[in-house]
Amino acid sequence: MKRILVIEDEKNLSRFIELELKYEGYQVGLAYDGRGGLEKALNEDWDIILLDLMLPNLNGLEVCRRIRQVKAIPIVMITARDSVMDRVSGLDSGADDYIVKPFAIEELLARLRAVFRRSGNDEAASNQTTYHYRDITVLKESRQVFKLDHEIEVTKREYDLLLAFLENINIVLTREVLLNKVWGYDTEVETNVVDVYVRYLRNKIDSPDEDSYIQTVRGTGYVMRT
């Protein structure tokens, strides 16, 4: 039986989540403030942690950072704030996913299943090399790409291109380098095909209201930056 720790100061919401998760067969622990939640997280074994962003005594971002220093437990951040910076801050602090209040229990359960699958707590995801970038997750061996809990269908070229960026975070890759990595040294295609496939990939993974995952470095090539 998987064990889930819920760190949430709204007791009515905590109780609701607890009842629903128990109904689904999970074992549930509760904490109502940051320090108490951190102590439970570090001193007991959990399969996943649901962590509120705004907590008394110690905020969720700090709790997440401190857990990440010693444990690799999957963490889903619960937040009432849906700004890009709040989501980025949560993910950068070590969270694996986030969910915005108010949420339907069906969405929460779907996100838990997705995080279990991506983190290797599901049999299908075991022994996978996993890459995380913002809210993108890639399982290398099964060649799967997820954005939050949604799987994105990509072609072989698009996947190989995305993997090249993920394996070279913060490194500017020229079109020639990308051409060699994705198409091979013996290819006869022109370097502008890289631009075409970057556009294809952006269309699949980018959101209209957010900066592109793949940044253009004018006159040089492309990069994914943390």
C-alpha positions in Angstrom: 0.0 0.0 0.0 1.4 3.4 -1.0 1.9 5.9 1.7 1.1 9.6 1.1 1.9 12.5 3.4 -0.4 15.5 3.1 1.1 18.8 4.5 -1.8 21.3 4.3 -2.9 23.8 6.9 -6.5 24.0 5.8 -7.9 21.2 7.9 -11.2 20.8 6.0 -9.2 20.3 2.8 -6.8 18.0 4.5 -9.6 15.8 5.8 -11.3 15.8 2.4 -8.1 14.7 0.6 -7.4 12.1 3.4 -10.9 10.5 2.9 -10.6 10.4 -0.9 -7.1 9.0 -0.9 -8.0 6.3 1.7 -11.0 5.4 -0.5 -8.6 4.8 -3.4 -6.5 2.5 -1.2 -3.7 4.8 -0.1 -2.4 5.1 3.5 -2.4 8.8 4.5 -0.6 10.9 7.0 -1.4 14.5 7.8 0.5 17.6 9.0 -0.8 21.1 9.4 2.3 23.3 9.4 5.7 23.4 7.7 7.9 22.3 10.6 5.6 19.4 11.6 5.4 18.3 8.0 9.1 18.5 7.5 9.7 16.3 10.6 7.2 13.7 9.4 8.6 13.8 5.9 12.2 13.2 7.1 11.5 10.7 9.9 9.0 8.4 8.2 8.9 6.6 4.9 6.5 8.0 2.2 5.9 7.2 -1.4 4.7 10.8 -2.2 4.2 14.1 -0.5 1.4 16.6 -1.2 2.8 19.9 0.0 0.9 23.2 0.3 2.8 26.3 -0.8 1.6 28.6 1.9 2.2 27.0 5.4 2.6 28.5 8.9 6.0 28.2 10.6 7.9 27.2 7.4 6.6 27.8 3.9 6.2 25.0 1.3 9.2 26.0 -0.8 11.6 25.8 2.1 10.1 22.5 3.2 10.5 21.2 -0.3 14.2 22.3 -0.5 15.0 20.7 2.9 13.4 17.4 2.0 15.3 17.4 -1.3 18.6 17.8 0.5 18.2 14.3 2.0 15.4 12.5 0.2 14.2 11.9 -3.3 10.5 11.5 -2.4 8.2 12.6 -5.2 6.5 15.9 -4.2 3.4 17.5 -5.6 3.0 21.2 -4.6 -0.5 22.4 -3.8 -1.0 26.1 -4.4 -3.7 28.7 -4.6 -1.6 30.8 -6.9 -1.4 30.0 -10.6 1.2 32.5 -11.8 4.1 31.2 -13.9 6.7 32.3 -11.3 4.9 30.4 -8.5 4.9 27.3 -10.6 8.5 27.8 -11.7 9.6 28.4 -8.0 7.9 25.2 -6.9 9.4 23.1 -9.6 12.9 24.7 -9.1 12.7 24.0 -5.4 12.4 20.3 -6.2 8.7 19.6 -6.7 7.8 17.0 -9.3 4.4 18.6 -10.1 1.9 21.1 -8.8 -1.9 21.4 -8.6 -3.8 24.6 -8.2 -6.7 25.1 -5.7 -9.5 24.6 -6.1 -9.1 21.2 -7.8 -11.2 18.2 -8.5 -10.2 15.0 -6.8 -10.1 13.3 -10.2 -7.3 15.7 -11.3 -5.4 15.1 -8.1 -5.6 11.3 -8.5 -4.5 11.6 -12.1 -1.5 13.7 -11.1 -0.5 11.2 -8.4 -0.7 8.3 -10.9 1.5 10.3 -13.4 4.1 11.2 -10.8 4.2 7.6 -9.6 4.7 6.5 -13.2 7.4 9.0 -13.9 9.3 8.5 -10.7 9.7 4.8 -11.0 7.1 3.8 -8.4 5.1 2.3 -11.2 6.4 -0.9 -12.7 6.2 0.6 -16.2 8.6 3.3 -15.3 11.2 1.2 -13.4 14.8 1.3 -14.6 14.2 4.4 -16.6 16.7 7.2 -17.1 14.5 10.3 -16.3 15.0 13.9 -17.4 13.1 16.8 -15.8 13.0 20.3 -17.2 10.4 22.8 -15.9 7.2 20.7 -16.2 8.6 18.4 -19.0 9.6 14.9 -18.0 11.2 12.4 -20.4 11.6 8.7 -19.9 14.6 7.8 -22.0 14.3 4.1 -22.5 10.6 4.1 -23.3 11.0 7.3 -25.3 8.0 8.9 -23.6 7.5 12.7 -23.1 5.2 14.1 -20.5 4.1 17.6 -19.8 2.6 17.5 -16.3 0.4 14.5 -16.4 -0.2 14.5 -20.2 1.9 12.4 -22.5 3.0 14.2 -25.7 3.3 12.3 -28.9 6.5 13.1 -30.7 8.2 11.6 -33.7 11.6 9.9 -33.5 13.4 13.1 -34.8 11.5 15.3 -32.4 12.4 13.0 -29.5 16.0 12.8 -30.4 16.2 16.6 -30.7 14.5 17.1 -27.3 16.9 14.6 -25.8 19.9 16.4 -27.2 18.8 19.6 -25.4 18.0 17.8 -22.1 21.4 16.2 -22.1 23.1 19.6 -22.7 21.2 22.0 -20.4 22.7 25.5 -20.5 25.0 24.6 -23.4 24.3 26.4 -26.7 24.1 23.9 -29.5 24.9 25.1 -33.0 22.7 23.9 -35.9 25.7 21.8 -37.1 26.1 20.0 -33.7 22.3 19.3 -33.6 22.4 18.0 -37.1 25.2 15.6 -36.2 23.5 14.5 -33.0 20.1 13.9 -34.4 20.6 13.1 -38.1 24.2 11.7 -38.0 27.5 12.8 -39.4 26.8 11.3 -42.8 23.6 13.1 -43.4 23.2 15.2 -46.6 20.3 17.4 -45.3 20.8 21.1 -44.8 21.2 22.8 -41.4 17.9 24.7 -41.9 16.1 21.4 -41.2 17.1 21.9 -37.6 15.0 25.1 -37.5 12.0 23.3 -39.0 12.2 20.5 -36.3 12.7 23.0 -33.5 9.5 24.7 -34.7 7.7 21.3 -34.8 8.9 20.5 -31.2 8.0 24.0 -29.9 4.5 23.6 -31.3 4.1 20.4 -29.2 5.6 21.3 -25.9 5.3 25.1 -25.6 2.3 26.9 -24.1 1.1 30.2 -25.6 1.4 32.2 -22.3 4.9 31.0 -21.4 8.4 31.5 -22.7 9.6 28.8 -25.1 11.4 25.8 -23.6 14.0 26.1 -26.4 15.6 29.5 -26.6 17.1 30.8 -29.9 20.6 32.2 -29.7 20.8 34.5 -32.7 23.4 33.6 -35.2 24.5 30.5 -33.3 21.8 27.9 -32.5 19.6 26.9 -29.6 19.7 26.2 -25.9 17.6 25.0 -23.0 18.5 27.1 -19.9 17.7 26.5 -16.3 
